Amino acid sequence: MKMSVVGCGYLGAVHAAAMAELGHEVIGIDVDERKIAALAVGEAPFFEPGLPEILTSASSSGRLTFSTSMSAAAEATVHFIAVGTPQKPGSYSADMTFVDAALDALLPYLKAGDLVVGKSTVPVGTAARLAAKVRAAVPGADLAWNPEFLREGFAVKDTISPDRLVYGVSDDPKTAQWSQAVLDEVYATALSEDTPLVVTDYATAELVKVSANAFLATKISFINAIAEIAEVTGANITELADAIGFDARIGRRFLNAGIGFGGGCLPKDIRAFGARAEELGRGESLAFLKEIDAINLRRRQRVVDLVVEMLDGQAFDKKVAVLGLAFKPDSDDIRDSPALDITVQLHGLGAIVSATDPEAIQNAQGKHPQLHFVADATEAVRDADIVLLLTEWREYRDLVPEDLADLVADKKIVDGRNVLDSRVWREAGWDYKAMGRP
């Protein structure tokens, strides 16, 4: 099947490469010339495990090409819109500028029988509005909404072998049947593996994505709120999470106390969801999301306060080693990263910060050139008065306290992700603190 993918950022580049890897003929389109030039030679413009391999494979097969011209979409029959929906400056609402611009640029190249498929995370009501535009401009063409559920670090797997598929289609039965048939052909491989499929209306498809993100954010902030109580009562937050996680109605995943969530999805999506509820006159229904957001941001400040406390009340001129800058491991994404936010705050207090990350240094340096970055953990911890583990990369989880002891000035460590064995570190003479622990 011939398809175009409009927008070759994180979502679009992965989707384009994965679709080509599955045997489709794909043209990726983006206005960023440097990004397109890199993708055209098989270079991923961001770190995502497995993406360089399928970029190279799909490009070599001739099934994957890239262009900066929307006219390249003319030969395709399925057109995925995968552009960003960032938070509006000065507002919690989603900025739909890029989605609208992408569709407007695509319309002149659509023809009867084409299907436009939205992948971007959008406010409920967007798909119906855009569908009306498509139908008015090109009779015989239509729009479906197919939300993504990618996890950074696992995006290639999640695209090729998703845990579920959702199609939001027209309320006209004949058009809906046609749209489903087209999407079934797109996702034939996944469907042959019995991937669960939900075929629904536009509004439900839009709400599935933001509702899932809101629930995950709620679960993370819930355990962090409990961690605040555990810190003052002496409760073991990890054992507490293990115990409640055995309840099948709750589950253990996303119940890890730490410095909170970040990235390009959860923070902006819960804010945009709340903003859309306000616009619909139902703001009270999602008012709790404001507290979810507040708890999440409070965890960052808690780390800063803990570091100052462990440094006897003064961070100024103290050497602080920061291990991890990305918002999660196996990613170079620093968007709304709690780790980077904490690093910037400590720098602002006058601490001498040495920060490192296996993949995110270049991105962090571009955004915060005032910080001091080093190549690896060994260099970061040298002569440090305190060490902070803020992103749970495997190489940091595997650190041996005895190996670091001779490098640091003082054996103090804050485990911001609760991933180190506290007993081992304390027995090695370290002053070990973690989130949610007394």
Disulfide bonds with the S-S distance in Angstrom:
none
